[in-house]
């Protein structure tokens, strides 16, 4: 959810706004005289946004999507199967 809030009110409640952005994934647009000037969002989402703006990352995402649509993908279970540790089989001893 996106909230618009005057910057003076945000200054007073900054700790609460940051907590809500981090815990509840809320967004805040800070306004000065009714004009949007800045925003508050969770740091992880912001880092994802910055990565997405990188042309190399965007190109990689585009190629990956094309491969997926062309059927060149496999289920995660098949991808992870070789990395799973094998269970040792028990050897029964005869008494």
Backbone as a printed PyTorch tensor [residue, N CA C, xyz], in Angstrom:
tensor([[[  0.8420,  -1.1670,   0.0000],
         [  0.0000,   0.0000,   0.0000],
         [  0.8910,   1.2360,   0.0000]],

        [[  0.5030,   2.2450,  -0.7500],
         [  1.2580,   3.4880,  -0.8450],
         [  0.5320,   4.5710,  -0.0550]],

        [[  1.2980,   5.2330,   0.8030],
         [  0.7430,   6.3220,   1.6080],
         [  1.4440,   7.6160,   1.2210]],

        [[  0.6780,   8.6900,   1.1130],
         [  1.2470,  10.0110,   0.8710],
         [  1.2020,  10.7590,   2.1970]],

        [[  2.3290,  11.3530,   2.5650],
         [  2.4170,  11.9690,   3.8870],
         [  3.2790,  13.2360,   3.8070]],

        [[  2.8720,  14.2900,   4.4930],
         [  3.7150,  15.5000,   4.5070],
         [  5.0610,  15.2000,   5.1670]],

        [[  6.0950,  15.8060,   4.6510],
         [  7.4420,  15.5320,   5.1540],
         [  7.5890,  15.9180,   6.6250]],

        [[  6.8780,  16.9420,   7.0790],
         [  6.9600,  17.3310,   8.4930],
         [  6.3680,  16.2540,   9.3900]],

        [[  5.2790,  15.6280,   8.9520],
         [  4.6670,  14.5420,   9.7240],
         [  5.5810,  13.3080,   9.6910]],

        [[  6.2200,  13.0690,   8.5540],
         [  7.1400,  11.9350,   8.4310],
         [  8.3280,  12.1060,   9.3680]],

        [[  8.8090,  13.3270,   9.4980],
         [  9.9590,  13.5960,  10.3710],
         [  9.6290,  13.1980,  11.8060]],

        [[  8.4260,  13.5240,  12.2400],
         [  7.9990,  13.2170,  13.6090],
         [  7.8540,  11.7080,  13.8190]],

        [[  7.3850,  11.0120,  12.8070],
         [  7.0780,   9.5800,  12.9110],
         [  8.0370,   8.7080,  12.1080]],

        [[  9.2550,   9.1590,  11.8890],
         [ 10.1780,   8.4460,  11.0040],
         [ 10.4210,   6.9990,  11.4290]],

        [[ 10.6560,   6.7610,  12.7060],
         [ 10.8990,   5.3930,  13.1730],
         [  9.7390,   4.4660,  12.8630]],

        [[  8.5290,   4.9410,  13.0820],
         [  7.3310,   4.1340,  12.8080],
         [  7.1820,   3.8860,  11.3050]],

        [[  7.4390,   4.8910,  10.4900],
         [  7.3150,   4.7180,   9.0360],
         [  8.3250,   3.6980,   8.5210]],

        [[  9.5520,   3.7870,   9.0310],
         [ 10.5910,   2.8530,   8.6030],
         [ 10.2220,   1.4320,   9.0130]],

        [[  9.7200,   1.2600,  10.2180],
         [  9.3060,  -0.0730,  10.6780],
         [  8.1940,  -0.6180,   9.7880]],

        [[  7.2040,   0.2070,   9.4850],
         [  6.0910,  -0.2410,   8.6350],
         [  6.5770,  -0.5950,   7.2330]],

        [[  7.5230,   0.1890,   6.7160],
         [  8.0660,  -0.1030,   5.3880],
         [  8.8130,  -1.4340,   5.3980]],

        [[  9.5640,  -1.6700,   6.4510],
         [ 10.3640,  -2.8990,   6.5290],
         [  9.5050,  -4.1250,   6.8540]],

        [[  8.6630,  -4.0290,   7.8620],
         [  7.9030,  -5.1910,   8.3330],
         [  6.6860,  -5.4810,   7.4600]],

        [[  5.9410,  -4.4450,   7.1070],
         [  4.6710,  -4.6290,   6.3920],
         [  4.7630,  -4.3320,   4.9000]],

        [[  5.9740,  -4.0110,   4.4270],
         [  6.1970,  -3.7200,   3.0000],
         [  5.2950,  -2.5930,   2.4970]],

        [[  5.1080,  -1.5670,   3.3170],
         [  4.3330,  -0.4010,   2.9060],
         [  5.2760,   0.6100,   2.2680]],

        [[  4.7230,   1.4830,   1.4510],
         [  5.4920,   2.5280,   0.7860],
         [  4.9620,   3.8830,   1.2370]],

        [[  5.8660,   4.8470,   1.3410],
         [  5.4790,   6.1930,   1.7490],
         [  6.0800,   7.2000,   0.7780]],

        [[  5.2380,   8.0710,   0.2630],
         [  5.6890,   9.1880,  -0.5630],
         [  5.6400,  10.4200,   0.3180]],

        [[  6.7920,  11.0580,   0.4650],
         [  6.8850,  12.2470,   1.3040],
         [  6.6540,  13.4780,   0.4330]],

        [[  5.7800,  14.3640,   0.9080],
         [  5.4210,  15.5500,   0.1380],
         [  5.8220,  16.8210,   0.8700]],

        [[  6.2470,  17.8010,   0.0920],
         [  6.5220,  19.1390,   0.6240],
         [  5.6090,  20.0930,  -0.1330]],

        [[  4.7430,  20.7390,   0.5890],
         [  3.7420,  21.6380,  -0.0100],
         [  2.9030,  20.9090,  -1.0590]],

        [[  2.5960,  19.6310,  -0.7850],
         [  1.7540,  18.8410,  -1.6830],
         [  2.4850,  18.2680,  -2.8870]],

        [[  3.7860,  18.4960,  -2.9820],
         [  4.5710,  18.0080,  -4.1170],
         [  5.4250,  16.8280,  -3.6430]],

        [[  5.3360,  15.6740,  -4.3230],
         [  6.1460,  14.5160,  -3.9230],
         [  7.6370,  14.7960,  -4.1130]],

        [[  8.4260,  14.5550,  -3.0560],
         [  9.8580,  14.8310,  -3.1250],
         [ 10.7320,  13.6220,  -2.8190]],

        [[ 10.2230,  12.6340,  -2.0980],
         [ 11.0290,  11.4610,  -1.7430],
         [ 10.1070,  10.3110,  -1.3860]],

        [[ 10.7110,   9.1330,  -1.2290],
         [  9.9340,   7.9620,  -0.8550],
         [ 10.6550,   7.1150,   0.1670]],

        [[  9.8840,   6.3190,   0.8790],
         [ 10.4370,   5.3680,   1.8490],
         [  9.9290,   3.9830,   1.4660]],

        [[ 10.8790,   3.0410,   1.3750],
         [ 10.5200,   1.6520,   1.0890],
         [ 11.5460,   0.7500,   1.7520]],

        [[ 11.2440,  -0.5420,   1.8290],
         [ 12.1440,  -1.5220,   2.4240],
         [ 13.4650,  -1.5670,   1.6500]],

        [[ 14.5670,  -1.6890,   2.3500],
         [ 15.8980,  -1.6750,   1.7290],
         [ 16.0820,  -2.8340,   0.7440]],

        [[ 15.5770,  -4.0300,   1.0680],
         [ 15.7160,  -5.1690,   0.1490],
         [ 15.0050,  -4.8920,  -1.1710]],

        [[ 13.8180,  -4.3280,  -1.1010],
         [ 13.0790,  -3.9970,  -2.3180],
         [ 13.8070,  -2.9140,  -3.1090]],

        [[ 14.3900,  -1.9620,  -2.3950],
         [ 15.1170,  -0.8860,  -3.0580],
         [ 16.3340,  -1.4390,  -3.7950]],

        [[ 17.0520,  -2.3710,  -3.1600],
         [ 18.2030,  -2.9840,  -3.8190],
         [ 17.7700,  -3.7670,  -5.0590]],

        [[ 16.6390,  -4.4800,  -4.9560],
         [ 16.1080,  -5.1950,  -6.1200],
         [ 15.7860,  -4.2160,  -7.2450]],

        [[ 15.1940,  -3.0850,  -6.8830],
         [ 14.8450,  -2.0570,  -7.8670],
         [ 16.1090,  -1.5390,  -8.5590]],

        [[ 17.1500,  -1.2680,  -7.7860],
         [ 18.3910,  -0.7710,  -8.3680],
         [ 19.0210,  -1.8000,  -9.3040]],

        [[ 18.9850,  -3.0640,  -8.9200],
         [ 19.5080,  -4.1180,  -9.7900],
         [ 18.7220,  -4.1820, -11.0920]],

        [[ 17.4140,  -4.0540, -10.9950],
         [ 16.5650,  -4.1460, -12.1880],
         [ 16.8510,  -3.0010, -13.1570]],

        [[ 17.2750,  -1.8720, -12.6440],
         [ 17.5830,  -0.7260, -13.5040],
         [ 18.8680,  -0.9360, -14.2880]],

        [[ 19.7240,  -1.8470, -13.8430],
         [ 20.9810,  -2.1330, -14.5320],
         [ 20.6620,  -2.8050, -15.8690]],

        [[ 21.1280,  -2.2460, -17.0000],
         [ 20.8100,  -2.8260, -18.3140],
         [ 21.2490,  -4.2780, -18.4590]],

        [[ 22.3740,  -4.6580, -17.8440],
         [ 22.8410,  -6.0460, -17.9380],
         [ 21.8590,  -6.9910, -17.2450]],

        [[ 21.3790,  -6.5820, -16.0960],
         [ 20.4130,  -7.4100, -15.3550],
         [ 19.1100,  -7.5180, -16.1430]],

        [[ 18.6470,  -6.4010, -16.6860],
         [ 17.4020,  -6.4190, -17.4730],
         [ 17.5230,  -7.3530, -18.6650]],

        [[ 18.6820,  -7.3240, -19.3310],
         [ 18.8970,  -8.1950, -20.4830],
         [ 18.8980,  -9.6640, -20.0500]],

        [[ 19.5040,  -9.9570, -18.9300],
         [ 19.5200, -11.3310, -18.4160],
         [ 18.0900, -11.8000, -18.1070]],

        [[ 17.3020, -10.9390, -17.4810],
         [ 15.9050, -11.2810, -17.1710],
         [ 15.1260, -11.5180, -18.4600]],

        [[ 15.3440, -10.6700, -19.4720],
         [ 14.6430, -10.8210, -20.7510],
         [ 14.9840, -12.1620, -21.4040]],

        [[ 16.2830, -12.5080, -21.4160],
         [ 16.7050, -13.7830, -22.0190],
         [ 16.1300, -14.9650, -21.2450]],

        [[ 16.1420, -14.8710, -19.9340],
         [ 15.6010, -15.9550, -19.1110],
         [ 14.1140, -16.1450, -19.3830]],

        [[ 13.4050, -15.0590, -19.5050],
         [ 11.9590, -15.1430, -19.7870],
         [ 11.7140, -15.7840, -21.1490]],

        [[ 12.4990, -15.4040, -22.1570],
         [ 12.3600, -16.0000, -23.4890],
         [ 12.5960, -17.5040, -23.4370]],

        [[ 13.6220, -17.9290, -22.7030],
         [ 13.9120, -19.3530, -22.5780],
         [ 12.7690, -20.0780, -21.8790]],

        [[ 12.2180, -19.4640, -20.8560],
         [ 11.0920, -20.0680, -20.1390],
         [  9.8900, -20.2300, -21.0700]],

        [[  9.5660, -19.1820, -21.8140],
         [  8.4230, -19.2400, -22.7310],
         [  8.6500, -20.2450, -23.8550]],

        [[  9.9050, -20.4820, -24.2110],
         [ 10.2300, -21.4510, -25.2590],
         [ 10.2680, -22.8790, -24.7230]],

        [[  9.9720, -23.0420, -23.4340],
         [  9.9430, -24.3820, -22.8490],
         [ 11.3120, -24.9050, -22.4450]],

        [[ 12.2780, -24.0380, -22.3560],
         [ 13.6340, -24.4600, -21.9910],
         [ 13.8600, -24.2970, -20.4920]],

        [[ 12.9440, -24.7960, -19.7240],
         [ 13.0810, -24.7180, -18.2690],
         [ 12.8050, -26.0930, -17.6780]],

        [[ 13.1240, -26.2210, -16.4120],
         [ 12.8340, -27.4740, -15.7210],
         [ 12.4130, -27.1530, -14.2910]],

        [[ 11.6870, -28.0740, -13.6660],
         [ 11.2320, -27.8350, -12.3000],
         [ 12.4080, -27.6810, -11.3310]],

        [[ 12.2100, -26.9170, -10.2900],
         [ 13.2620, -26.6900,  -9.3000],
         [ 13.7260, -28.0040,  -8.6800]],

        [[ 12.8070, -28.9420,  -8.4750],
         [ 13.1730, -30.2290,  -7.8740],
         [ 14.2140, -30.9510,  -8.7410]],

        [[ 14.0580, -30.8860, -10.0490],
         [ 15.0130, -31.5300, -10.9520],
         [ 16.3630, -30.8210, -10.9080]],

        [[ 16.3350, -29.5260, -10.7290],
         [ 17.5690, -28.7590, -10.6470],
         [ 18.3320, -29.0530,  -9.3560]],

        [[ 17.5910, -29.2080,  -8.2660],
         [ 18.2090, -29.4030,  -6.9610],
         [ 18.5640, -30.8540,  -6.6610]],

        [[ 18.0020, -31.7950,  -7.3830],
         [ 18.2040, -33.2210,  -7.1190],
         [ 19.6840, -33.6110,  -7.0350]],

        [[ 20.5350, -33.2130,  -7.9640],
         [ 21.9490, -33.6180,  -7.8650],
         [ 22.6470, -33.0530,  -6.6210]],

        [[ 22.1530, -31.9910,  -6.0640],
         [ 22.7940, -31.3700,  -4.8980],
         [ 22.3520, -31.9900,  -3.5750]],

        [[ 21.2950, -32.7700,  -3.5780],
         [ 20.8040, -33.3790,  -2.3430],
         [ 21.7230, -34.5010,  -1.8970]],

        [[ 22.0120, -34.5470,  -0.6080],
         [ 22.8450, -35.6550,  -0.1150],
         [ 22.0810, -36.9750,  -0.1940]],

        [[ 22.7900, -37.9970,  -0.5380],
         [ 22.1790, -39.3280,  -0.6290],
         [ 22.1050, -39.9400,   0.7520]],

        [[ 21.0180, -40.6130,   1.0230],
         [ 20.8890, -41.3260,   2.3000],
         [ 21.6600, -42.6370,   2.2220]],

        [[ 22.3810, -42.8920,   3.2630],
         [ 23.1150, -44.1550,   3.3140],
         [ 22.1260, -45.2860,   3.5330]],

        [[ 22.3020, -46.3620,   2.8070],
         [ 21.4190, -47.5060,   2.9940],
         [ 21.9510, -48.3340,   4.1530]],

        [[ 21.0250, -48.8130,   4.9460],
         [ 21.4070, -49.6130,   6.1060],
         [ 21.7490, -51.0300,   5.6600]],

        [[ 22.8090, -51.5370,   6.2250],
         [ 23.2170, -52.9100,   5.9480],
         [ 22.7800, -53.7530,   7.1340]],

        [[ 21.9960, -54.7590,   6.8700],
         [ 21.5310, -55.6320,   7.9600],
         [ 22.5560, -56.7220,   8.2110]],

        [[ 22.8400, -56.8900,   9.4450],
         [ 23.7690, -57.9630,   9.8270],
         [ 22.9510, -59.1780,  10.2620]],

        [[ 23.4540, -60.2820,   9.8860],
         [ 22.7720, -61.5060,  10.2900],
         [ 23.3160, -61.9590,  11.6310]],

        [[ 22.4310, -62.3580,  12.4680],
         [ 22.8400, -62.7820,  13.8050],
         [ 23.2130, -64.2280,  13.8550]]])
